Amino acid sequence: MSPRQDRTSTDASPGKARKPYTRPSTAQRTAREKLSKRLTAGDPRSDQDPQRRIPVGLSTSSVFPAGVEEGFRLAHEIGYDGMEVMVSYPKDSQDPMLLREYSERYEQPILSLHAPTLFLLQGLWGRDAWVKIERTIEIAKELEVPTIVAHPPFRWQGKYAKGFVEGVAALEEEHGIAIAVENMYPWRLGVRELLNYLPDHDPTDEDYAHVTVDLSHAATAGDDALEMIERLGDRLTHLHLADGSGNSTKDEHLAPGEGNQPCAEVLRRLANRGWEGSVLLEVTTSNKPEIRERTLRQSLAFARHHLGHLLEDRNEGDVGSATP
């Protein structure tokens, strides 16, 4: 059943205060304070005792403005374990036949699809936001992709926003595909933050069965990524690996190790607990092909090192696949 139908309103009760539209901006200050405390403590990292070889995939958004096929080609050449496809305006990002062809040709399984719920993709497939998720589900089912990543709704999206948590659960139950809702960040207007997402930019407090944590978004929001992954436990389904300075209003998507986020410690903790999800690199890269490829190689080496892949490879006598 479509969540657009038979959905009761979830408006606040008469006695419940409406969520404010803005709040004082504290994210940058909070991020700096947390960074200072971490550095004072020596930025400790867990010892490595990986319980599972966690796959490291590449998001097609990491090769923008190059195309989807170029993402598959680079992933194969560099040695990634799979792909996340950002469903967007290019036709091949929406075409199951072409995506299957890319996946087979470049030996890269599609680990996830990112639904076109970004602000800049509001015109794709019409204005009905549920259609964007439902059509992405159709593609995922045809390709046997287990996970869809979606952003939380904007607060101006009316009934879609008010019924989003329940609607996501209904679609997961109906189709058997995980819809991993991604953490976002407030927009800043001078000294105040615009609370532009409902129920919130941080999905970890909602009743979602599956969540994606994006480390760059956590940096921009001033959220503590380590607290987020611990709080989520097994509900954490996907990790978007990127970095951020914590001192910018922009969503930076730096390569891991280029900001101040605890990328290494996040990866180590997930590996040590035998986490069943996937890591997907989602970074901004250069328009120059040689620099882009270098960034993707270095990022994969970073991820494999802190996930403990190199420890396993040494035990097996093979370290070549993860070195840049």
C-alpha positions as CSV (number, residue, x, y, z in Angstrom):
1,M,0.0,0.0,0.0
2,S,1.3,3.4,-0.9
3,P,2.0,5.6,2.1
4,R,0.2,8.4,0.2
5,Q,-3.0,6.5,0.9
6,D,-4.9,5.8,4.1
7,R,-2.3,7.7,6.1
8,T,-3.7,9.4,9.2
9,S,-2.4,12.8,10.1
10,T,0.4,13.1,12.6
11,D,0.0,16.8,13.4
12,A,0.9,17.8,16.9
13,S,-1.8,17.5,19.5
14,P,-3.5,20.7,20.6
15,G,-1.4,20.9,23.8
16,K,1.9,20.1,22.2
17,A,4.2,23.0,21.3
18,R,5.0,23.4,17.6
19,K,8.6,22.8,16.6
20,P,10.4,26.1,16.2
21,Y,11.6,27.2,12.8
22,T,15.0,28.5,14.0
23,R,17.3,28.2,17.0
24,P,20.6,29.8,18.1
25,S,23.5,28.5,16.0
26,T,25.7,26.3,18.3
27,A,26.9,23.7,15.9
28,Q,30.3,25.2,15.0
29,R,31.1,26.0,18.7
30,T,30.1,22.5,19.7
31,A,32.2,20.9,17.0
32,R,35.3,22.9,18.0
33,E,34.8,22.0,21.7
34,K,34.5,18.3,20.9
35,L,37.5,18.4,18.6
36,S,39.6,20.2,21.4
37,K,38.6,17.5,23.9
38,R,39.6,14.7,21.5
39,L,42.9,16.3,20.7
40,T,43.7,16.9,24.4
41,A,43.0,13.3,25.1
42,G,45.4,12.3,22.3
43,D,42.7,11.4,19.7
44,P,42.7,7.8,21.0
45,R,42.0,5.0,18.6
46,S,40.7,1.5,19.4
47,D,43.0,-1.4,18.9
48,Q,42.1,-3.4,15.8
49,D,40.3,-6.7,16.2
50,P,38.0,-6.9,13.1
51,Q,35.2,-9.4,13.4
52,R,34.0,-9.0,9.8
53,R,35.5,-7.9,6.5
54,I,33.2,-4.9,5.9
55,P,32.8,-4.0,2.2
56,V,33.9,-0.6,1.0
57,G,31.9,0.8,-1.9
58,L,32.1,3.9,-4.0
59,S,29.2,6.4,-4.5
60,T,28.7,7.6,-8.1
61,S,28.4,11.1,-6.6
62,S,32.2,10.8,-5.7
63,V,33.1,11.2,-9.4
64,F,30.8,14.1,-10.3
65,P,30.6,15.6,-12.8
66,A,31.9,12.5,-14.5
67,G,29.1,10.0,-15.3
68,V,27.8,6.9,-13.7
69,E,29.7,4.5,-15.9
70,E,33.0,6.3,-15.0
71,G,32.2,5.6,-11.4
72,F,31.9,1.9,-12.0
73,R,35.0,1.9,-14.1
74,L,37.1,3.6,-11.5
75,A,35.7,1.4,-8.7
76,H,36.8,-1.7,-10.7
77,E,40.2,-0.4,-11.6
78,I,41.0,0.8,-8.0
79,G,39.6,-2.2,-6.2
80,Y,36.3,-1.1,-4.5
81,D,33.9,-3.8,-3.3
82,G,30.7,-2.3,-4.9
83,M,28.7,0.8,-5.7
84,E,26.1,3.2,-4.5
85,V,24.2,4.8,-7.4
86,M,22.9,8.3,-6.9
87,V,19.6,8.2,-8.8
88,S,19.6,11.6,-10.6
89,Y,18.9,13.3,-13.9
90,P,21.3,11.2,-16.1
91,K,19.2,8.5,-17.7
92,D,21.6,5.7,-17.0
93,S,21.3,6.3,-13.2
94,Q,17.6,5.5,-13.5
95,D,17.8,2.6,-16.1
96,P,18.0,-0.9,-14.5
97,M,19.2,-2.5,-17.7
98,L,22.1,-0.1,-18.0
99,L,23.0,-0.3,-14.3
100,R,23.0,-4.1,-14.5
101,E,25.2,-3.9,-17.6
102,Y,27.7,-1.6,-15.7
103,S,27.6,-3.9,-12.7
104,E,28.4,-7.0,-14.7
105,R,31.0,-5.4,-17.0
106,Y,33.0,-3.8,-14.2
107,E,32.3,-6.6,-11.6
108,Q,30.9,-4.2,-9.1
109,P,27.7,-5.2,-7.2
110,I,25.3,-2.4,-6.5
111,L,25.2,-2.2,-2.7
112,S,22.6,0.6,-2.5
113,L,20.7,3.2,-4.4
114,H,20.3,6.8,-3.2
115,A,16.8,8.0,-3.8
116,P,16.5,11.4,-5.5
117,T,15.4,13.2,-2.3
118,L,18.1,15.9,-2.5
119,F,17.0,19.5,-2.6
120,L,18.4,19.9,-6.2
121,L,16.5,16.9,-7.4
122,Q,13.0,18.0,-6.4
123,G,12.0,18.2,-10.1
124,L,13.0,14.6,-10.9
125,W,9.9,12.3,-11.4
126,G,7.5,15.1,-10.4
127,R,6.9,16.8,-7.1
128,D,5.4,13.9,-5.2
129,A,8.2,12.9,-2.9
130,W,6.7,9.4,-2.3
131,V,7.0,8.7,-6.0
132,K,10.7,9.3,-5.8
133,I,11.1,6.6,-3.2
134,E,8.7,4.2,-4.7
135,R,10.3,4.4,-8.2
136,T,13.7,3.9,-6.6
137,I,12.3,0.8,-4.8
138,E,11.2,-0.5,-8.2
139,I,14.7,-0.2,-9.6
140,A,16.1,-1.8,-6.4
141,K,13.8,-4.8,-6.7
142,E,14.7,-5.3,-10.4
143,L,18.4,-5.2,-9.6
144,E,18.1,-7.1,-6.2
145,V,19.7,-4.1,-4.4
146,P,19.0,-4.5,-0.6
147,T,19.2,-0.9,0.5
148,I,17.9,2.5,-0.4
149,V,19.3,5.7,1.1
150,A,16.9,8.6,1.6
151,H,17.1,12.1,3.1
152,P,14.6,13.1,5.8
153,P,11.8,15.4,4.5
154,F,11.9,19.1,4.4
155,R,9.4,20.6,6.7
156,W,7.5,22.4,3.9
157,Q,6.7,19.0,2.3
158,G,3.4,18.8,4.1
159,K,1.7,15.4,4.6
160,Y,4.8,13.6,3.2
161,A,6.9,15.1,6.1
162,K,4.3,14.5,8.7
163,G,3.8,10.9,7.8
164,F,7.4,10.1,6.8
165,V,8.4,7.8,9.6
166,E,5.3,5.7,9.4
167,G,5.4,5.7,5.6
168,V,9.0,4.5,5.4
169,A,8.1,1.6,7.8
170,A,5.1,0.7,5.6
171,L,7.2,0.6,2.4
172,E,9.9,-1.6,4.1
173,E,7.3,-4.1,5.3
174,E,5.6,-4.2,1.8
175,H,8.7,-4.5,-0.3
176,G,11.4,-6.1,2.0
177,I,14.0,-3.4,1.1
178,A,15.8,-1.4,3.8
179,I,15.2,2.4,3.5
180,A,18.1,3.8,5.4
181,V,17.3,7.4,6.4
182,E,20.4,9.7,6.3
183,N,21.4,12.3,8.9
184,M,21.5,15.8,7.6
185,Y,22.2,19.3,9.1
186,P,20.5,22.6,9.8
187,W,20.8,25.5,7.4
188,R,22.4,28.5,9.0
189,L,21.0,32.0,8.7
190,G,23.5,34.3,10.4
191,V,23.7,33.5,14.1
192,R,20.6,31.2,13.9
193,E,19.9,27.7,12.5
194,L,16.9,27.0,10.3
195,L,15.4,23.7,11.4
196,N,14.4,22.7,7.8
197,Y,13.9,19.0,8.3
198,L,11.1,17.0,9.9
199,P,11.0,15.3,12.3
200,D,14.6,16.4,12.5
201,H,17.9,16.5,10.6
202,D,19.2,13.8,13.0
203,P,17.2,10.5,12.4
204,T,18.8,8.6,15.3
205,D,16.0,9.5,17.7
206,E,13.2,8.4,15.4
207,D,11.7,4.9,15.0
208,Y,13.5,4.1,11.8
209,A,14.6,0.5,11.4
210,H,17.5,1.5,9.2
211,V,19.7,4.6,9.3
212,T,22.6,6.0,7.2
213,V,25.2,8.1,9.0
214,D,27.1,10.5,6.9
215,L,30.3,11.8,8.6
216,S,30.4,15.0,6.5
217,H,26.9,15.9,7.5
218,A,27.7,15.2,11.1
219,A,30.6,17.6,10.9
220,T,28.4,20.4,9.4
221,A,25.7,19.8,12.0
222,G,28.1,19.6,14.9
223,D,26.8,16.2,15.8
224,D,29.0,13.6,17.5
225,A,29.4,10.8,15.0
226,L,30.8,8.3,17.6
227,E,27.7,8.9,19.8
228,M,25.5,8.4,16.8
229,I,26.8,5.0,15.8
230,E,26.8,3.8,19.4
231,R,23.2,5.0,19.9
232,L,22.0,3.3,16.7
233,G,23.5,-0.1,17.3
234,D,22.2,-2.6,14.7
235,R,19.9,0.1,13.2
236,L,23.0,1.6,11.5
237,T,22.8,0.1,8.0
238,H,25.1,2.3,5.9
239,L,28.1,4.6,6.6
240,H,28.9,7.4,4.1
241,L,32.6,7.8,4.6
242,A,33.7,11.5,4.2
243,D,35.3,14.1,6.4
244,G,34.6,17.7,7.4
245,S,36.2,20.5,9.3
246,G,33.3,21.1,11.7
247,N,34.0,24.9,11.2
248,S,32.0,25.4,8.0
249,T,28.3,25.9,7.1
250,K,29.0,23.9,4.0
251,D,28.7,20.2,3.4
252,E,32.3,19.6,2.6
253,H,32.6,15.9,1.9
254,L,36.4,15.9,2.3
255,A,38.4,12.8,1.8
256,P,38.8,10.8,5.1
257,G,41.7,12.2,7.1
258,E,41.5,15.7,5.6
259,G,39.1,17.0,8.3
260,N,38.8,16.6,12.0
261,Q,36.0,14.0,12.2
262,P,36.8,10.6,13.9
263,C,36.7,8.7,10.6
264,A,39.4,6.2,11.7
265,E,37.8,5.5,15.1
266,V,34.4,5.1,13.6
267,L,35.7,2.5,11.1
268,R,37.6,0.6,13.8
269,R,34.7,0.4,16.2
270,L,32.4,-0.9,13.4
271,A,34.9,-3.5,12.4
272,N,35.6,-4.6,15.9
273,R,31.9,-5.2,16.7
274,G,31.3,-7.2,13.5
275,W,28.9,-4.6,12.0
276,E,26.8,-6.1,9.2
277,G,26.5,-2.9,7.1
278,S,28.5,-1.3,4.2
279,V,30.9,1.7,4.0
280,L,30.3,3.9,1.0
281,L,32.8,6.6,0.1
282,E,31.0,9.8,-0.7
283,V,33.5,12.6,-1.2
284,T,34.1,15.6,-3.5
285,T,36.8,15.1,-6.0
286,S,38.7,17.2,-8.5
287,N,37.6,17.6,-12.1
288,K,41.1,16.5,-13.1
289,P,40.9,12.8,-13.7
290,E,44.4,12.0,-12.3
291,I,43.7,13.9,-9.1
292,R,40.3,12.3,-8.7
293,E,41.7,8.9,-9.1
294,R,44.4,9.6,-6.5
295,T,41.8,10.8,-4.0
296,L,39.7,7.6,-4.6
297,R,42.8,5.4,-4.2
298,Q,43.9,7.1,-1.0
299,S,40.4,7.0,0.5
300,L,40.1,3.3,-0.2
301,A,43.5,2.7,1.4
302,F,42.4,4.7,4.5
303,A,39.2,2.7,4.8
304,R,40.8,-0.7,4.3
305,H,43.5,0.2,6.9
306,H,41.2,1.2,9.7
307,L,38.6,-1.5,8.9
308,G,41.5,-4.0,9.4
309,H,41.5,-5.4,5.9
310,L,45.2,-5.2,5.7
311,L,45.6,-7.3,8.9
312,E,43.5,-10.0,7.2
313,D,45.4,-9.7,3.9
314,R,48.7,-10.1,5.7
315,N,47.5,-13.2,7.3
316,E,46.5,-14.5,3.9
317,G,49.8,-13.4,2.3
318,D,48.1,-10.8,0.0
319,V,48.3,-7.1,0.5
320,G,48.4,-5.8,-3.1
321,S,44.7,-5.1,-3.6
322,A,44.4,-2.3,-1.0
323,T,47.5,-0.3,-1.7
324,P,47.4,2.8,-3.8
